[in-house]
Amino acid sequence: MLKPLAIRIRFFLSNSLALWLVLLLLPALAAAQQAAGAGTSNTPSAKPDSPEPKQQAPSSTSGGSSNNFIGYVTNRSLVFPDIAASPGPLSVGGKFKIFVNQSISPAYILAAGVSAAVNQATNTPGSTGQGWDAYGTRVGYAMGRASSTSFFGTFLFASILRQDPRFFPESHPSLGRAIKYSAKRMVITRNDSGKDVFNSSGLLGPLAAEALSNVYLPRSEQTGARSMERYGSDLAWRFAANMFKEYWPTVFHDMHLQSLKVLPSPASVSQP
């Protein structure tokens, strides 16, 4: 009876530690994004997150109290490729491109390293052992699961169900609003017509990825209970990532970087 309780406690602690580590690494991600956008260009198809000093930030003059709107960033993000950089719908090819960019993005690689470090500390799975070789194996497991999640959720299911896998950030949200919006976008997304729908592609993606991971994970991980625990961990990471993406343009604005600004989406006019 004590063993299941110990497993649940370890699972809770590992997820909590992972989320805190991700939040603490925000300055490092911001520095990486700044380095990636060091070049300049006068065209919209410039390098990801490249500065545009002459572009003015969107005005927030609607009564002074409603400067939170849902929109899209002015340039593509290298760190978070799924932040919307245009208000229009994505083609199937565009969804596939986001999947590829996500698989090699700094955020995914860093998250895989942090997740592997947490699993190394908790010795999960136990058969992997300890040492640098074991850590490398855990990083490989994490990268495989993350890439599979992106393939199924961002590309395959999003294409079949005609849903938009991108994250549309808000402009300068409060903490409470950011938490609410980040949680909401886990279960609500846009379809290709711009309407809010149930985020079936985003929820089925990690579930399919965890089912696939049972092919290459150790036998101790190939159980329904462990698959659902990993699925819960995936959703926790998704919420943390949404929080990052929600504040990502704001971080750049506060650091006086001109590369990422939020412009209102036509679909956000009727939203509070």
TASULKA-V776546 format. One record per residue. N is the residue number from 1. RES is the residue in one small letter. SS is DSSP state (hx for helix, st for strand, lp for the rest). Layout:
[[N,RES,SS] [N,RES,SS]]
//
This chain:
[[1,m,lp] [2,l,hx] [3,k,hx] [4,p,hx] [5,l,hx] [6,a,hx] [7,i,hx] [8,r,hx] [9,i,hx] [10,r,hx] [11,f,hx] [12,f,hx] [13,l,hx] [14,s,hx] [15,n,hx] [16,s,hx] [17,l,hx] [18,a,hx] [19,l,hx] [20,w,hx] [21,l,hx] [22,v,hx] [23,l,hx] [24,l,hx] [25,l,lp] [26,l,hx] [27,p,hx] [28,a,hx] [29,l,hx] [30,a,hx] [31,a,hx] [32,a,hx] [33,q,hx] [34,q,hx] [35,a,hx] [36,a,hx] [37,g,lp] [38,a,lp] [39,g,lp] [40,t,st] [41,s,lp] [42,n,lp] [43,t,lp] [44,p,lp] [45,s,lp] [46,a,lp] [47,k,lp] [48,p,lp] [49,d,lp] [50,s,lp] [51,p,st] [52,e,lp] [53,p,lp] [54,k,lp] [55,q,lp] [56,q,lp] [57,a,lp] [58,p,lp] [59,s,lp] [60,s,lp] [61,t,lp] [62,s,lp] [63,g,lp] [64,g,lp] [65,s,lp] [66,s,lp] [67,n,lp] [68,n,lp] [69,f,lp] [70,i,st] [71,g,st] [72,y,st] [73,v,st] [74,t,lp] [75,n,lp] [76,r,lp] [77,s,lp] [78,l,lp] [79,v,lp] [80,f,lp] [81,p,lp] [82,d,lp] [83,i,st] [84,a,lp] [85,a,lp] [86,s,lp] [87,p,lp] [88,g,lp] [89,p,lp] [90,l,lp] [91,s,lp] [92,v,hx] [93,g,hx] [94,g,hx] [95,k,hx] [96,f,hx] [97,k,hx] [98,i,hx] [99,f,hx] [100,v,hx] [101,n,hx] [102,q,hx] [103,s,hx] [104,i,lp] [105,s,lp] [106,p,hx] [107,a,hx] [108,y,hx] [109,i,hx] [110,l,hx] [111,a,hx] [112,a,hx] [113,g,hx] [114,v,hx] [115,s,hx] [116,a,hx] [117,a,hx] [118,v,hx] [119,n,hx] [120,q,hx] [121,a,hx] [122,t,hx] [123,n,lp] [124,t,lp] [125,p,lp] [126,g,hx] [127,s,hx] [128,t,hx] [129,g,lp] [130,q,lp] [131,g,lp] [132,w,hx] [133,d,hx] [134,a,hx] [135,y,hx] [136,g,hx] [137,t,hx] [138,r,hx] [139,v,hx] [140,g,hx] [141,y,hx] [142,a,hx] [143,m,hx] [144,g,hx] [145,r,hx] [146,a,hx] [147,s,hx] [148,s,hx] [149,t,hx] [150,s,hx] [151,f,hx] [152,f,hx] [153,g,hx] [154,t,hx] [155,f,hx] [156,l,hx] [157,f,hx] [158,a,hx] [159,s,hx] [160,i,hx] [161,l,lp] [162,r,lp] [163,q,st] [164,d,st] [165,p,lp] [166,r,lp] [167,f,st] [168,f,lp] [169,p,lp] [170,e,st] [171,s,lp] [172,h,lp] [173,p,lp] [174,s,lp] [175,l,hx] [176,g,hx] [177,r,hx] [178,a,hx] [179,i,hx] [180,k,hx] [181,y,hx] [182,s,hx] [183,a,hx] [184,k,hx] [185,r,hx] [186,m,hx] [187,v,hx] [188,i,st] [189,t,st] [190,r,st] [191,n,st] [192,d,lp] [193,s,lp] [194,g,lp] [195,k,lp] [196,d,st] [197,v,st] [198,f,st] [199,n,lp] [200,s,hx] [201,s,hx] [202,g,hx] [203,l,hx] [204,l,hx] [205,g,hx] [206,p,hx] [207,l,hx] [208,a,hx] [209,a,hx] [210,e,hx] [211,a,hx] [212,l,hx] [213,s,hx] [214,n,lp] [215,v,lp] [216,y,lp] [217,l,lp] [218,p,lp] [219,r,hx] [220,s,hx] [221,e,hx] [222,q,lp] [223,t,lp] [224,g,hx] [225,a,hx] [226,r,hx] [227,s,hx] [228,m,hx] [229,e,hx] [230,r,hx] [231,y,hx] [232,g,hx] [233,s,hx] [234,d,hx] [235,l,hx] [236,a,hx] [237,w,hx] [238,r,hx] [239,f,hx] [240,a,hx] [241,a,hx] [242,n,hx] [243,m,hx] [244,f,hx] [245,k,hx] [246,e,hx] [247,y,hx] [248,w,hx] [249,p,hx] [250,t,hx] [251,v,hx] [252,f,hx] [253,h,hx] [254,d,hx] [255,m,lp] [256,h,lp] [257,l,lp] [258,q,lp] [259,s,lp] [260,l,lp] [261,k,lp] [262,v,st] [263,l,st] [264,p,st] [265,s,lp] [266,p,hx] [267,a,hx] [268,s,hx] [269,v,lp] [270,s,lp] [271,q,lp] [272,p,lp]]
//
